[in-house]
Amino acid sequence: MSVSAEEAPGERPPVDEQLVQRLLEVLLVDRRAAPRVARRPPPRRPAELLSRTLDLLYPAGMRPLVQGLAAALALSCSSGTSTEHAAPPPTAASTPGTSPTMTSSTSTFVDLVLTLPTGLTLQADTREEVSSLIPGSPAVEHFRSYQDASGQGLYFFAWEGAPTRDRGPMKAVETWKVQVGAADATVTRTSHFFGHEREVLVAHVEGPPPARRRYMIYTTRLDRAVFDALLAAIRFSPR
């Protein structure tokens, strides 16, 4: 009994190489398109099994190509990395050896040009006509207040004319001199303020002519160096 070439022992049936190539492409594309989620790398056994199966189907001359494709598939299976605990990129404030840059903002209160540290929130800004010590002569009170994140306050008063308003006596613990613009100012640390037991730092200064407005600036933050620096940064802009 004769045996045909197609049935001869040792011969393999013909393989549709285009179909197998397409199968590999679909497997690789599907694997790469899948969303990367935090997971453990799957075992490589399926990829090794695929390599062995294709090696049996392909002629010996095609084995380098098959092995390369199988290796690529195995790499795509194991390349998923966990991002669950990935550290965020460093910022200027968190980079070791650096510190955040302190900035300031400029504001105008009546004819004072103020350089204020950031972190202050405006609480009030008012202008009120008040009774005057001089009949027929108007008196005006300007007021502005700020508050920082810790709840400490910074307050500005300005008076035009000769107002009769008096909020109560002040008792000084210590006093010193500073410059506000080109004017001399007296700074006081108090034990009583506005008629109550209260410790503040308060500065009194008179503005330049012709207006000669009177100013009072006080803060509940008891840091002499910070308050003196704020006063020294003030400039007059007469209007």
C-alpha positions as CSV (number, residue, x, y, z in Angstrom):
1,M,0.0,0.0,0.0
2,S,1.5,3.3,-1.1
3,V,1.6,6.3,1.1
4,S,1.0,9.8,-0.4
5,A,3.4,12.7,0.3
6,E,0.7,14.4,2.4
7,E,0.4,11.3,4.7
8,A,4.1,10.4,4.8
9,P,5.5,9.8,8.3
10,G,7.3,12.8,9.8
11,E,5.6,15.3,7.6
12,R,3.4,18.1,9.2
13,P,0.1,19.3,7.8
14,P,0.2,22.7,6.1
15,V,-0.3,25.7,8.4
16,D,-2.1,28.9,7.5
17,E,0.7,31.2,8.5
18,Q,-1.4,34.3,7.9
19,L,-4.0,33.1,10.4
20,V,-1.5,32.4,13.1
21,Q,0.2,35.7,12.5
22,R,-3.1,37.5,12.9
23,L,-3.8,35.5,16.1
24,L,-0.5,36.8,17.5
25,E,-1.2,40.3,16.5
26,V,-4.7,40.2,18.2
27,L,-3.3,38.7,21.4
28,L,-0.6,41.4,21.6
29,V,-2.9,44.3,20.7
30,D,-5.5,43.2,23.2
31,R,-2.9,42.8,25.9
32,R,-1.4,46.2,25.3
33,A,-4.8,47.9,25.1
34,A,-6.0,46.6,28.4
35,P,-6.0,49.1,31.2
36,R,-3.0,48.9,33.5
37,V,-4.2,48.3,37.0
38,A,-2.3,47.4,40.2
39,R,-2.0,43.7,40.2
40,R,0.5,40.9,40.6
41,P,2.3,39.8,37.4
42,P,0.5,36.6,36.1
43,P,2.5,33.5,35.7
44,R,4.3,33.0,32.4
45,R,3.1,29.5,31.8
46,P,0.4,30.5,29.2
47,A,3.1,32.4,27.1
48,E,5.5,29.4,27.3
49,L,2.7,27.1,26.3
50,L,1.8,29.3,23.3
51,S,5.5,29.3,22.3
52,R,5.7,25.5,22.4
53,T,2.4,25.2,20.4
54,L,3.5,27.6,17.7
55,D,6.9,26.0,17.6
56,L,5.2,22.7,16.7
57,L,3.1,24.4,14.0
58,Y,5.8,26.5,12.3
59,P,8.7,25.1,10.2
60,A,12.1,25.2,11.9
61,G,13.2,28.3,9.9
62,M,10.4,30.3,11.4
63,R,11.3,29.5,15.0
64,P,13.3,32.7,15.7
65,L,10.3,34.8,14.7
66,V,8.0,32.7,16.8
67,Q,10.2,32.9,19.8
68,G,10.5,36.7,19.5
69,L,6.8,37.1,19.3
70,A,6.2,34.8,22.3
71,A,8.8,36.7,24.3
72,A,7.0,40.0,23.5
73,L,3.7,38.5,24.6
74,A,5.3,37.3,27.9
75,L,6.8,40.7,28.5
76,S,3.4,42.4,28.0
77,C,1.8,40.0,30.5
78,S,4.3,40.8,33.2
79,S,4.9,44.5,32.6
80,G,1.9,45.8,34.7
81,T,3.2,47.8,37.6
82,S,1.4,48.9,40.7
83,T,0.7,52.6,41.0
84,E,-1.3,52.3,44.2
85,H,1.5,53.7,46.4
86,A,3.4,55.7,43.9
87,A,4.9,58.8,45.5
88,P,3.8,62.2,44.0
89,P,6.4,64.3,42.2
90,P,8.3,66.6,44.6
91,T,7.1,70.3,44.8
92,A,9.1,73.3,45.7
93,A,7.8,73.2,49.2
94,S,8.5,69.5,49.7
95,T,11.8,69.1,48.0
96,P,14.5,68.4,50.6
97,G,16.9,71.3,51.2
98,T,14.5,73.9,50.0
99,S,11.9,76.1,51.7
100,P,8.8,77.9,50.2
101,T,9.4,81.5,49.0
102,M,7.8,84.1,51.2
103,T,5.8,86.6,49.1
104,S,3.9,89.8,49.9
105,S,1.2,92.0,48.5
106,T,0.8,95.7,48.2
107,S,-2.3,97.6,49.3
108,T,-3.2,101.2,49.9
109,F,-5.0,102.5,53.0
110,V,-6.0,106.2,52.7
111,D,-2.5,107.6,51.9
112,L,-0.4,104.7,53.4
113,V,1.1,102.2,50.9
114,L,1.3,98.9,52.7
115,T,3.4,95.9,52.0
116,L,1.6,93.0,53.7
117,P,2.6,89.4,54.1
118,T,0.5,86.8,52.3
119,G,-1.9,84.8,54.3
120,L,-3.9,87.8,55.6
121,T,-7.6,88.0,54.9
122,L,-9.5,91.3,54.7
123,Q,-12.2,91.5,57.4
124,A,-13.5,95.0,57.2
125,D,-12.9,98.3,55.3
126,T,-15.0,101.2,56.2
127,R,-15.2,105.0,56.1
128,E,-17.5,106.9,58.5
129,E,-18.2,110.5,59.3
130,V,-18.1,111.1,63.0
131,S,-18.7,114.0,65.4
132,S,-16.0,116.6,65.5
133,L,-14.4,118.6,68.4
134,I,-14.5,121.6,66.1
135,P,-18.1,122.6,65.3
136,G,-18.8,122.9,61.6
137,S,-15.6,121.0,60.7
138,P,-16.2,117.5,59.4
139,A,-14.3,114.5,60.9
140,V,-13.9,111.2,59.2
141,E,-12.7,107.8,60.5
142,H,-11.2,105.2,58.2
143,F,-10.9,101.6,59.4
144,R,-9.5,98.4,57.9
145,S,-8.8,95.0,59.5
146,Y,-7.1,91.8,58.5
147,Q,-6.8,88.4,60.1
148,D,-4.2,85.6,59.5
149,A,-4.8,81.8,59.5
150,S,-4.1,81.6,63.3
151,G,-6.7,84.2,64.1
152,Q,-4.3,87.1,64.9
153,G,-5.5,90.5,63.8
154,L,-3.9,93.5,62.1
155,Y,-5.8,96.8,62.4
156,F,-5.5,100.2,60.7
157,F,-7.2,103.5,61.8
158,A,-6.9,106.9,60.1
159,W,-8.6,110.1,61.2
160,E,-9.3,113.3,59.3
161,G,-10.2,116.4,61.3
162,A,-10.7,116.2,65.1
163,P,-13.1,113.4,65.9
164,T,-14.5,113.2,69.4
165,R,-14.6,109.4,69.5
166,D,-12.6,107.8,72.3
167,R,-12.6,104.1,72.8
168,G,-11.0,104.1,76.3
169,P,-7.6,104.4,78.0
170,M,-4.4,102.5,77.2
171,K,-1.8,101.4,79.6
172,A,1.8,101.0,78.3
173,V,4.3,98.3,79.3
174,E,7.1,99.5,77.1
175,T,7.6,101.9,74.2
176,W,10.1,102.4,71.4
177,K,10.6,104.6,68.3
178,V,10.5,103.5,64.6
179,Q,10.3,105.2,61.2
180,V,7.1,105.0,59.2
181,G,7.9,106.5,55.8
182,A,9.7,109.8,56.7
183,A,7.8,110.2,59.9
184,D,8.7,109.2,63.5
185,A,6.3,106.8,65.1
186,T,5.9,105.5,68.7
187,V,5.2,101.9,69.2
188,T,3.8,100.6,72.5
189,R,3.3,97.2,74.1
190,T,0.2,97.4,76.2
191,S,-1.3,95.7,79.2
192,H,-4.7,97.6,78.7
193,F,-6.1,98.7,75.4
194,F,-9.4,100.3,74.6
195,G,-10.3,100.4,78.3
196,H,-9.8,96.6,78.7
197,E,-7.0,94.3,79.9
198,R,-5.5,93.5,76.6
199,E,-1.9,93.0,75.3
200,V,-1.3,94.4,71.8
201,L,1.4,96.2,69.9
202,V,0.2,99.6,68.7
203,A,1.9,102.4,66.7
204,H,0.8,106.0,66.4
205,V,2.0,108.3,63.6
206,E,1.0,111.5,61.9
207,G,1.0,111.7,58.2
208,P,2.7,114.4,56.1
209,P,1.2,117.8,55.2
210,P,-1.1,119.1,54.0
211,A,-3.6,116.4,55.2
212,R,-1.7,115.5,58.4
213,R,-4.0,112.6,59.0
214,R,-3.4,110.7,62.3
215,Y,-2.9,107.0,62.1
216,M,-3.1,104.1,64.6
217,I,-1.9,100.7,63.6
218,Y,-2.1,97.7,66.0
219,T,-1.8,94.0,66.0
220,T,-2.6,91.1,68.4
221,R,0.4,89.2,67.2
222,L,3.0,89.9,69.8
223,D,6.1,89.7,67.6
224,R,8.1,93.0,67.8
225,A,10.4,92.1,65.0
226,V,7.6,91.3,62.6
227,F,5.6,94.4,63.5
228,D,8.6,96.7,63.3
229,A,9.4,95.3,59.8
230,L,5.8,95.9,58.7
231,L,5.9,99.5,59.9
232,A,9.3,100.1,58.3
233,A,7.9,99.0,54.9
234,I,5.1,101.5,54.9
235,R,5.3,104.5,52.5
236,F,3.2,107.7,52.3
237,S,1.4,108.6,49.1
238,P,-0.4,111.9,49.9
239,R,-3.6,112.6,48.2
